[in-house]
Amino acid sequence: MSEVSVLVAGASIAGPALAHWLRRRGAQVTVVERAPGLRPGGQAVDARGVAKEVIRRMGLDAAVRAACTDTAGAYTVDVDGNVLETYRADDHGGDGFIAEIEILRGDLSQVLYDDTRAGVEYVFGDRIAELSQDADGVDVTFVSGVRRRFDLVVGADGLHSSLRAMVFGPRERFVRHLGLVLAFYSVPNEFGLDRWFIEYQDKESARSAGLRPIRDATQAMAMFAFPAADFDVDHRDVEEQKRLLRERMGGLGWSTPRILAHLDDTPDFYLDQVAQVVMDRWSNGRVGLIGDAAFCSSPMSGAGTGLALVGAYLLAGELAAAGWDPEAGFAGYEARMRSFVEANQEIGRLHAHSRAVPQPDPEPDAGPSPEPDMDALMALVDRALNGIELPDYTGVPDFGASESSARA
Ligand SMILES: Cc1cc2nc3c(=O)[nH]c(=O)nc-3n(C[C@H](O)[C@H](O)[C@H](O)COP(=O)(O)OP(=O)(O)OC[C@H]3O[C@@H](n4cnc5c(N)ncnc54)[C@H](O)[C@@H]3O)c2cc1C
């Protein structure tokens, strides 16, 4: 059989990770990214539980660890900066609130891109304008006017996926807003941060501000969260997003005014709604979805990156194991991933809920609310970390980790 050709849309985390595994299973891979180059920035993202095993199988353990943040842990502070609670990075075997493998999103994207660029065709500054599929392939027209045919197409184009809208239906059908907005951007480290992430939460307004040292503590990544049920800012209109952030963070104490003072000169602003993507199916014929496009669990789950990495391993493995038959391959991927995705989405919802503006007790005479069921919660956390099997795919072609990853 000649090499199967796969087009992947999106070069952030899910796209390059999928490209790695598709290439290893013997496919010819093209990745198209809307942005003119790899997009820098983003907060630290974590790999926990089974996602660490996927990184190891990719041969990227050393490269990822070398690019990790050097965060010792996190503490929460009151408005005057007094420490309230402390979480260490080595708590819970390195899988806790601050994970042992914690890396800036842009740095992880760069590691994955460097690992795959030699064997994968990357096309930046373009995107799919139209596509139509038949029994044997998918005809794609790009915005640049180029037309090509692929055996399979996979959308790794994030929460606001255009491919999902094109093939599965409008975003309102799948995107569930959790009532919070998050923003991240880098600022000079004029706050005396060393290796700790510091967060101030104003429980009454459900707003928070945080700072984490990055780049050998020469800079800091700022993080803001605020509640917003009515969020309707264009996800590409950065100036409007900055205006909204200034407005919503007005009056928040601690170091907030000093952090906001850097808003106009930051190189890497990111703001988005905290939302999840819930779909009955992640494929339609020869077109599939992966990462946030298919099953965004929201930053509140701390699992978006892990799901993307695990999904990439399984999708490529299942397609190859099925002899590249789209129906069987996509079905295998969905069957293996679904309950793992659901556990992580449940954690995201619980976390977002715990940060919501406190509501008055509807029945004040009903006595204290019941204690949360800690056993059930711990079982859920375990399912979210490790509740998925990674088959070895013995007998399925594996052309090995790329030369670059082998060198790392
Ligand atoms: C710049 C940026 C900053 C981020 N910062 C954070 C953060 O601070 N905290 C956090 O928890 N999560 C952040 N995320 C999301 C996080 O990366 C994902 O939750 C997770 O890693 C899964 O990644 P993904 O590859 O599925 O989606 P994403 O990381 O969202 O990547 C989608 C990619 O597809 C590209 N794209 C979009 N539309 C098209 C199109 N039509 N054609 C081709 N390409 C397209 C985008 O430019 C992007 O590179 C950020 C994402 C980006 C792009």
The ligand as a Gaussian input file, in Angstrom:
#p B3LYP/6-31G(d) Opt

LIG

0 1
 C       -1.289000      31.098000      21.773000
 C       -1.949000      30.094000      22.694000
 C       -1.837000      30.286000      24.079000
 C       -2.443000      29.368000      24.954000
 N       -2.313000      29.597000      26.276000
 C       -2.860000      28.756000      27.153000
 C       -2.710000      28.966000      28.537000
 O       -2.093000      29.920000      28.962000
 N       -3.263000      28.082000      29.398000
 C       -3.945000      26.999000      28.950000
 O       -4.425000      26.220000      29.757000
 N       -4.129000      26.777000      27.631000
 C       -3.603000      27.623000      26.723000
 N       -3.774000      27.407000      25.389000
 C       -4.536000      26.222000      24.974000
 C       -3.698000      24.947000      25.117000
 O       -2.602000      25.005000      24.243000
 C       -4.609000      23.762000      24.794000
 O       -5.611000      23.665000      25.782000
 C       -3.981000      22.382000      24.797000
 O       -2.597000      22.403000      24.855000
 C       -4.473000      21.555000      23.592000
 O       -3.896000      22.090000      22.435000
 P       -4.488000      22.047000      20.995000
 O       -3.279000      21.892000      20.115000
 O       -5.595000      21.098000      20.894000
 O       -5.167000      23.481000      20.772000
 P       -4.529000      24.942000      20.762000
 O       -3.345000      25.025000      21.655000
 O       -5.618000      25.922000      21.005000
 O       -3.978000      25.128000      19.265000
 C       -4.754000      25.273000      18.117000
 C       -3.847000      25.708000      16.972000
 O       -4.592000      25.743000      15.764000
 C       -4.345000      26.948000      15.078000
 N       -5.518000      27.236000      14.263000
 C       -6.681000      27.807000      14.635000
 N       -7.530000      27.812000      13.598000
 C       -6.887000      27.251000      12.546000
 C       -7.255000      26.952000      11.208000
 N       -8.457000      27.258000      10.744000
 N       -6.360000      26.348000      10.420000
 C       -5.116000      26.025000      10.875000
 N       -4.725000      26.279000      12.142000
 C       -5.598000      26.878000      12.964000
 C       -4.072000      27.945000      16.194000
 O       -3.346000      29.070000      15.731000
 C       -3.260000      27.103000      17.163000
 O       -1.889000      27.097000      16.833000
 C       -3.191000      28.265000      24.463000
 C       -3.289000      28.082000      23.078000
 C       -2.673000      28.971000      22.189000
 C       -2.781000      28.733000      20.699000

